């Protein structure tokens, strides 16, 4: 009976710690703005934040697809 009680407390502490860790890992810090992503990207693309591109990646900005493009007709 004693060995049964001895593992319950450390297990409870570990579970509470993991729950707190998961909860706080999904919270993002306020980066100096109260705007949501929806509000930020609803503005003109000139005011969007700069993307984070890994070194060595050949990055190209997305462009507007005209309605006459074959992908748009599908």
Biopython code that builds the backbone (N, CA, C, O; Angstrom):
import numpy as np
from Bio.PDB.StructureBuilder import StructureBuilder

atoms = [
    (1, "UNK", "N", (0.816, -1.200, 0.000)),
    (1, "UNK", "CA", (0.000, 0.000, 0.000)),
    (1, "UNK", "C", (0.860, 1.265, 0.000)),
    (1, "UNK", "O", (0.481, 2.273, -0.596)),
    (2, "UNK", "N", (1.991, 1.214, 0.653)),
    (2, "UNK", "CA", (2.861, 2.394, 0.722)),
    (2, "UNK", "C", (3.437, 2.715, -0.657)),
    (2, "UNK", "O", (3.496, 3.884, -1.039)),
    (3, "UNK", "N", (3.867, 1.690, -1.415)),
    (3, "UNK", "CA", (4.437, 1.947, -2.740)),
    (3, "UNK", "C", (3.386, 2.524, -3.688)),
    (3, "UNK", "O", (3.720, 3.292, -4.590)),
    (4, "UNK", "N", (2.118, 2.157, -3.489)),
    (4, "UNK", "CA", (1.037, 2.694, -4.313)),
    (4, "UNK", "C", (0.866, 4.185, -4.086)),
    (4, "UNK", "O", (0.620, 4.920, -5.043)),
    (5, "UNK", "N", (0.983, 4.645, -2.884)),
    (5, "UNK", "CA", (0.831, 6.064, -2.552)),
    (5, "UNK", "C", (2.055, 6.862, -2.998)),
    (5, "UNK", "O", (1.917, 8.025, -3.378)),
    (6, "UNK", "N", (3.221, 6.282, -2.962)),
    (6, "UNK", "CA", (4.457, 7.004, -3.266)),
    (6, "UNK", "C", (4.536, 7.479, -4.713)),
    (6, "UNK", "O", (5.167, 8.506, -4.965)),
    (7, "UNK", "N", (3.939, 6.796, -5.665)),
    (7, "UNK", "CA", (4.056, 7.222, -7.067)),
    (7, "UNK", "C", (2.954, 8.183, -7.468)),
    (7, "UNK", "O", (3.066, 8.821, -8.515)),
    (8, "UNK", "N", (1.889, 8.316, -6.679)),
    (8, "UNK", "CA", (0.777, 9.184, -7.053)),
    (8, "UNK", "C", (1.160, 10.666, -7.023)),
    (8, "UNK", "O", (0.800, 11.419, -7.927)),
    (9, "UNK", "N", (1.878, 11.077, -6.002)),
    (9, "UNK", "CA", (2.228, 12.491, -5.877)),
    (9, "UNK", "C", (3.173, 12.946, -6.999)),
    (9, "UNK", "O", (2.894, 13.966, -7.630)),
    (10, "UNK", "N", (4.282, 12.234, -7.278)),
    (10, "UNK", "CA", (5.141, 12.649, -8.400)),
    (10, "UNK", "C", (4.411, 12.623, -9.751)),
    (10, "UNK", "O", (4.656, 13.463, -10.616)),
    (11, "UNK", "N", (3.515, 11.650, -9.913)),
    (11, "UNK", "CA", (2.754, 11.582, -11.160)),
    (11, "UNK", "C", (1.833, 12.790, -11.290)),
    (11, "UNK", "O", (1.728, 13.380, -12.365)),
    (12, "UNK", "N", (1.176, 13.151, -10.211)),
    (12, "UNK", "CA", (0.299, 14.321, -10.223)),
    (12, "UNK", "C", (1.085, 15.590, -10.525)),
    (12, "UNK", "O", (0.630, 16.430, -11.302)),
    (13, "UNK", "N", (2.245, 15.736, -9.928)),
    (13, "UNK", "CA", (3.093, 16.908, -10.182)),
    (13, "UNK", "C", (3.516, 16.935, -11.645)),
    (13, "UNK", "O", (3.499, 17.997, -12.267)),
    (14, "UNK", "N", (3.892, 15.800, -12.202)),
    (14, "UNK", "CA", (4.313, 15.737, -13.605)),
    (14, "UNK", "C", (3.166, 16.089, -14.541)),
    (14, "UNK", "O", (3.369, 16.802, -15.524)),
    (15, "UNK", "N", (1.965, 15.601, -14.251)),
    (15, "UNK", "CA", (0.809, 15.892, -15.103)),
    (15, "UNK", "C", (0.467, 17.376, -15.048)),
    (15, "UNK", "O", (0.201, 17.986, -16.084)),
    (16, "UNK", "N", (0.469, 17.958, -13.867)),
    (16, "UNK", "CA", (0.185, 19.392, -13.734)),
    (16, "UNK", "C", (1.246, 20.206, -14.464)),
    (16, "UNK", "O", (0.919, 21.183, -15.137)),
    (17, "UNK", "N", (2.507, 19.818, -14.339)),
    (17, "UNK", "CA", (3.586, 20.519, -15.034)),
    (17, "UNK", "C", (3.400, 20.444, -16.548)),
    (17, "UNK", "O", (3.563, 21.452, -17.237)),
    (18, "UNK", "N", (3.064, 19.279, -17.071)),
    (18, "UNK", "CA", (2.871, 19.133, -18.522)),
    (18, "UNK", "C", (1.676, 19.951, -19.014)),
    (18, "UNK", "O", (1.733, 20.545, -20.090)),
    (19, "UNK", "N", (0.609, 19.983, -18.239)),
    (19, "UNK", "CA", (-0.553, 20.793, -18.628)),
    (19, "UNK", "C", (-0.178, 22.268, -18.683)),
    (19, "UNK", "O", (-0.553, 22.972, -19.620)),
    (20, "UNK", "N", (0.557, 22.732, -17.686)),
    (20, "UNK", "CA", (0.977, 24.140, -17.675)),
    (20, "UNK", "C", (1.925, 24.433, -18.829)),
    (20, "UNK", "O", (1.838, 25.491, -19.451)),
    (21, "UNK", "N", (2.829, 23.500, -19.118)),
    (21, "UNK", "CA", (3.774, 23.680, -20.210)),
    (21, "UNK", "C", (3.055, 23.797, -21.548)),
    (21, "UNK", "O", (3.379, 24.672, -22.351)),
    (22, "UNK", "N", (2.089, 22.928, -21.792)),
    (22, "UNK", "CA", (1.331, 22.967, -23.042)),
    (22, "UNK", "C", (0.508, 24.249, -23.123)),
    (22, "UNK", "O", (0.448, 24.876, -24.181)),
    (23, "UNK", "N", (-0.116, 24.641, -22.036)),
    (23, "UNK", "CA", (-0.953, 25.835, -22.025)),
    (23, "UNK", "C", (-0.139, 27.079, -22.361)),
    (23, "UNK", "O", (-0.558, 27.891, -23.186)),
    (24, "UNK", "N", (1.010, 27.230, -21.732)),
    (24, "UNK", "CA", (1.804, 28.430, -21.947)),
    (24, "UNK", "C", (2.596, 28.399, -23.245)),
    (24, "UNK", "O", (3.014, 29.453, -23.722)),
    (25, "UNK", "N", (2.817, 27.225, -23.833)),
    (25, "UNK", "CA", (3.559, 27.169, -25.089)),
    (25, "UNK", "C", (2.714, 27.662, -26.259)),
    (25, "UNK", "O", (3.264, 28.072, -27.282)),
    (26, "UNK", "N", (1.382, 27.629, -26.128)),
    (26, "UNK", "CA", (0.525, 28.095, -27.210)),
    (26, "UNK", "C", (0.189, 29.567, -27.103)),
    (26, "UNK", "O", (-0.415, 30.123, -28.019)),
    (27, "UNK", "N", (0.561, 30.212, -26.016)),
    (27, "UNK", "CA", (0.324, 31.646, -25.886)),
    (27, "UNK", "C", (1.468, 32.382, -26.564)),
    (27, "UNK", "O", (2.637, 32.107, -26.292)),
    (28, "UNK", "N", (1.135, 33.315, -27.443)),
    (28, "UNK", "CA", (2.167, 34.071, -28.132)),
    (28, "UNK", "C", (2.347, 35.415, -27.438)),
    (28, "UNK", "O", (1.366, 36.015, -26.997)),
    (29, "UNK", "N", (3.568, 35.891, -27.336)),
    (29, "UNK", "CA", (3.791, 37.180, -26.696)),
    (29, "UNK", "C", (3.267, 38.314, -27.561)),
    (29, "UNK", "O", (3.251, 38.208, -28.788)),
    (30, "UNK", "N", (2.844, 39.386, -26.933)),
    (30, "UNK", "CA", (2.384, 40.559, -27.662)),
    (30, "UNK", "C", (3.594, 41.224, -28.300)),
    (30, "UNK", "O", (4.518, 41.636, -27.599)),
    (31, "UNK", "N", (3.595, 41.329, -29.603)),
    (31, "UNK", "CA", (4.744, 41.874, -30.320)),
    (31, "UNK", "C", (4.578, 43.364, -30.584)),
    (31, "UNK", "O", (4.933, 43.849, -31.658)),
    (32, "UNK", "N", (4.046, 44.083, -29.619)),
    (32, "UNK", "CA", (3.928, 45.526, -29.751)),
    (32, "UNK", "C", (2.713, 45.964, -30.538)),
    (32, "UNK", "O", (2.598, 47.142, -30.876)),
    (33, "UNK", "N", (1.805, 45.060, -30.838)),
    (33, "UNK", "CA", (0.611, 45.430, -31.581)),
    (33, "UNK", "C", (-0.591, 44.702, -31.004)),
    (33, "UNK", "O", (-0.486, 43.555, -30.568)),
    (34, "UNK", "N", (-1.713, 45.365, -31.005)),
    (34, "UNK", "CA", (-2.937, 44.746, -30.535)),
    (34, "UNK", "C", (-3.799, 44.276, -31.703)),
    (34, "UNK", "O", (-4.925, 43.820, -31.504)),
    (35, "UNK", "N", (-3.274, 44.388, -32.912)),
    (35, "UNK", "CA", (-4.034, 43.987, -34.092)),
    (35, "UNK", "C", (-3.988, 42.471, -34.260)),
    (35, "UNK", "O", (-2.956, 41.843, -34.023)),
    (36, "UNK", "N", (-5.083, 41.905, -34.659)),
    (36, "UNK", "CA", (-5.098, 40.473, -34.952)),
    (36, "UNK", "C", (-4.517, 40.248, -36.347)),
    (36, "UNK", "O", (-4.374, 41.190, -37.126)),
    (37, "UNK", "N", (-4.188, 39.015, -36.650)),
    (37, "UNK", "CA", (-3.665, 38.719, -37.986)),
    (37, "UNK", "C", (-4.672, 39.097, -39.064)),
    (37, "UNK", "O", (-4.294, 39.569, -40.137)),
    (38, "UNK", "N", (-5.945, 38.890, -38.779)),
    (38, "UNK", "CA", (-6.988, 39.239, -39.747)),
    (38, "UNK", "C", (-6.959, 40.741, -40.038)),
    (38, "UNK", "O", (-7.071, 41.151, -41.193)),
    (39, "UNK", "N", (-6.810, 41.554, -39.002)),
    (39, "UNK", "CA", (-6.764, 43.004, -39.192)),
    (39, "UNK", "C", (-5.502, 43.418, -39.938)),
    (39, "UNK", "O", (-5.550, 44.302, -40.794)),
    (40, "UNK", "N", (-4.381, 42.791, -39.623)),
    (40, "UNK", "CA", (-3.113, 43.144, -40.272)),
    (40, "UNK", "C", (-3.168, 42.830, -41.763)),
    (40, "UNK", "O", (-2.807, 43.667, -42.591)),
    (41, "UNK", "N", (-3.620, 41.619, -42.107)),
    (41, "UNK", "CA", (-3.599, 41.202, -43.508)),
    (41, "UNK", "C", (-4.825, 41.682, -44.297)),
    (41, "UNK", "O", (-4.929, 41.414, -45.494)),
    (42, "UNK", "N", (-5.746, 42.385, -43.640)),
    (42, "UNK", "CA", (-6.855, 43.009, -44.357)),
    (42, "UNK", "C", (-6.427, 44.350, -44.947)),
    (42, "UNK", "O", (-7.110, 44.900, -45.811)),
    (43, "UNK", "N", (-5.308, 44.867, -44.480)),
    (43, "UNK", "CA", (-4.784, 46.123, -45.005)),
    (43, "UNK", "C", (-4.069, 45.854, -46.331)),
    (43, "UNK", "O", (-3.974, 44.708, -46.769)),
    (44, "UNK", "N", (-3.573, 46.904, -46.957)),
    (44, "UNK", "CA", (-2.858, 46.708, -48.225)),
    (44, "UNK", "C", (-1.583, 45.918, -47.975)),
    (44, "UNK", "O", (-1.006, 45.987, -46.889)),
    (45, "UNK", "N", (-1.145, 45.172, -48.975)),
    (45, "UNK", "CA", (0.020, 44.302, -48.805)),
    (45, "UNK", "C", (1.296, 45.084, -48.528)),
    (45, "UNK", "O", (2.267, 44.508, -48.038)),
    (46, "UNK", "N", (1.322, 46.370, -48.827)),
    (46, "UNK", "CA", (2.497, 47.193, -48.523)),
    (46, "UNK", "C", (2.723, 47.321, -47.025)),
    (46, "UNK", "O", (3.855, 47.513, -46.582)),
    (47, "UNK", "N", (1.657, 47.218, -46.243)),
    (47, "UNK", "CA", (1.787, 47.384, -44.789)),
    (47, "UNK", "C", (1.893, 46.045, -44.048)),
    (47, "UNK", "O", (1.924, 46.033, -42.817)),
    (48, "UNK", "N", (1.946, 44.936, -44.759)),
    (48, "UNK", "CA", (2.097, 43.631, -44.120)),
    (48, "UNK", "C", (3.491, 43.513, -43.514)),
    (48, "UNK", "O", (4.426, 44.144, -44.010)),
    (49, "UNK", "N", (3.656, 42.722, -42.455)),
    (49, "UNK", "CA", (4.993, 42.508, -41.895)),
    (49, "UNK", "C", (5.868, 41.718, -42.868)),
    (49, "UNK", "O", (5.374, 40.912, -43.656)),
    (50, "UNK", "N", (7.159, 41.963, -42.797)),
    (50, "UNK", "CA", (8.091, 41.264, -43.688)),
    (50, "UNK", "C", (8.119, 39.771, -43.340)),
    (50, "UNK", "O", (8.078, 39.412, -42.163)),
    (51, "UNK", "N", (8.189, 38.900, -44.354)),
    (51, "UNK", "CA", (8.224, 37.459, -44.074)),
    (51, "UNK", "C", (9.583, 37.033, -43.525)),
    (51, "UNK", "O", (10.589, 37.705, -43.758)),
    (52, "UNK", "N", (9.611, 35.939, -42.811)),
    (52, "UNK", "CA", (10.869, 35.360, -42.336)),
    (52, "UNK", "C", (11.255, 34.259, -43.306)),
    (52, "UNK", "O", (10.592, 33.226, -43.387)),
    (53, "UNK", "N", (12.319, 34.486, -44.031)),
    (53, "UNK", "CA", (12.772, 33.537, -45.049)),
    (53, "UNK", "C", (14.089, 32.915, -44.592)),
    (53, "UNK", "O", (15.017, 33.628, -44.210)),
    (54, "UNK", "N", (14.168, 31.597, -44.632)),
    (54, "UNK", "CA", (15.406, 30.914, -44.249)),
    (54, "UNK", "C", (16.508, 31.237, -45.251)),
    (54, "UNK", "O", (16.245, 31.481, -46.428)),
    (55, "UNK", "N", (17.729, 31.233, -44.769)),
    (55, "UNK", "CA", (18.872, 31.498, -45.645)),
    (55, "UNK", "C", (18.969, 30.431, -46.719)),
    (55, "UNK", "O", (18.787, 29.244, -46.447)),
    (56, "UNK", "N", (19.253, 30.856, -47.930)),
    (56, "UNK", "CA", (19.406, 29.930, -49.034)),
    (56, "UNK", "C", (18.111, 29.588, -49.759)),
    (56, "UNK", "O", (18.136, 28.847, -50.742)),
    (57, "UNK", "N", (16.978, 30.112, -49.294)),
    (57, "UNK", "CA", (15.698, 29.834, -49.940)),
    (57, "UNK", "C", (15.459, 30.870, -51.024)),
    (57, "UNK", "O", (15.565, 32.071, -50.776)),
    (58, "UNK", "N", (15.137, 30.405, -52.226)),
    (58, "UNK", "CA", (14.835, 31.308, -53.334)),
    (58, "UNK", "C", (13.371, 31.702, -53.219)),
    (58, "UNK", "O", (12.496, 31.002, -53.728)),
    (59, "UNK", "N", (13.101, 32.816, -52.556)),
    (59, "UNK", "CA", (11.740, 33.240, -52.247)),
    (59, "UNK", "C", (11.240, 34.226, -53.288)),
    (59, "UNK", "O", (11.985, 35.088, -53.752)),
    (60, "UNK", "N", (9.977, 34.091, -53.649)),
    (60, "UNK", "CA", (9.349, 35.006, -54.593)),
    (60, "UNK", "C", (7.953, 35.344, -54.065)),
    (60, "UNK", "O", (7.205, 34.458, -53.650)),
    (61, "UNK", "N", (7.617, 36.613, -54.085)),
    (61, "UNK", "CA", (6.310, 37.078, -53.595)),
    (61, "UNK", "C", (5.198, 36.484, -54.449)),
    (61, "UNK", "O", (5.339, 36.361, -55.666)),
    (62, "UNK", "N", (4.098, 36.119, -53.808)),
    (62, "UNK", "CA", (2.935, 35.641, -54.551)),
    (62, "UNK", "C", (2.355, 36.788, -55.373)),
    (62, "UNK", "O", (2.447, 37.952, -54.981)),
    (63, "UNK", "N", (1.776, 36.461, -56.479)),
    (63, "UNK", "CA", (1.205, 37.484, -57.355)),
    (63, "UNK", "C", (-0.275, 37.212, -57.578)),
    (63, "UNK", "O", (-0.761, 36.115, -57.299)),
    (64, "UNK", "N", (-0.970, 38.187, -58.068)),
    (64, "UNK", "CA", (-2.387, 38.089, -58.386)),
    (64, "UNK", "C", (-2.580, 37.134, -59.566)),
    (64, "UNK", "O", (-1.834, 37.206, -60.543)),
    (65, "UNK", "N", (-3.562, 36.250, -59.491)),
    (65, "UNK", "CA", (-3.888, 35.342, -60.597)),
    (65, "UNK", "C", (-5.101, 35.920, -61.321)),
    (65, "UNK", "O", (-6.178, 36.020, -60.733)),
    (66, "UNK", "N", (-4.942, 36.299, -62.587)),
    (66, "UNK", "CA", (-6.077, 36.861, -63.321)),
    (66, "UNK", "C", (-7.195, 35.824, -63.508)),
    (66, "UNK", "O", (-6.930, 34.622, -63.539)),
    (67, "UNK", "N", (-8.413, 36.284, -63.630)),
    (67, "UNK", "CA", (-9.567, 35.372, -63.756)),
    (67, "UNK", "C", (-9.522, 34.587, -65.063)),
    (67, "UNK", "O", (-10.203, 33.568, -65.175)),
    (68, "UNK", "N", (-8.745, 35.022, -66.055)),
    (68, "UNK", "CA", (-8.648, 34.293, -67.325)),
    (68, "UNK", "C", (-7.611, 33.169, -67.260)),
    (68, "UNK", "O", (-7.455, 32.428, -68.230)),
    (69, "UNK", "N", (-6.913, 33.030, -66.155)),
    (69, "UNK", "CA", (-5.896, 31.987, -66.015)),
    (69, "UNK", "C", (-6.565, 30.611, -66.013)),
    (69, "UNK", "O", (-7.638, 30.457, -65.430)),
    (70, "UNK", "N", (-5.945, 29.591, -66.662)),
    (70, "UNK", "CA", (-6.557, 28.262, -66.743)),
    (70, "UNK", "C", (-6.902, 27.649, -65.378)),
    (70, "UNK", "O", (-7.881, 26.909, -65.273)),
    (71, "UNK", "N", (-6.128, 27.939, -64.347)),
    (71, "UNK", "CA", (-6.436, 27.409, -63.027)),
    (71, "UNK", "C", (-7.710, 28.019, -62.463)),
    (71, "UNK", "O", (-8.408, 27.381, -61.675)),
    (72, "UNK", "N", (-8.016, 29.239, -62.856)),
    (72, "UNK", "CA", (-9.202, 29.904, -62.346)),
    (72, "UNK", "C", (-10.468, 29.440, -63.077)),
    (72, "UNK", "O", (-11.574, 29.614, -62.567)),
    (73, "UNK", "N", (-10.312, 28.851, -64.269)),
    (73, "UNK", "CA", (-11.455, 28.421, -65.063)),
    (73, "UNK", "C", (-11.921, 27.024, -64.686)),
    (73, "UNK", "O", (-13.001, 26.593, -65.092)),
    (74, "UNK", "N", (-11.122, 26.330, -63.925)),
    (74, "UNK", "CA", (-11.451, 24.930, -63.569)),
    (74, "UNK", "C", (-12.614, 24.840, -62.613)),
    (74, "UNK", "O", (-13.008, 23.742, -62.222)),
]
sb = StructureBuilder()
sb.init_structure("model")
sb.init_model(0)
sb.init_chain("A")
sb.init_seg("    ")
for serial, (resi, resn, name, xyz) in enumerate(atoms, 1):
    if name == "N":
        sb.init_residue(resn, " ", resi, " ")
    sb.init_atom(name, np.array(xyz, "f"), 0.0, 1.0, " ", f" {name:<3s}", serial, name[0])
structure = sb.get_structure()
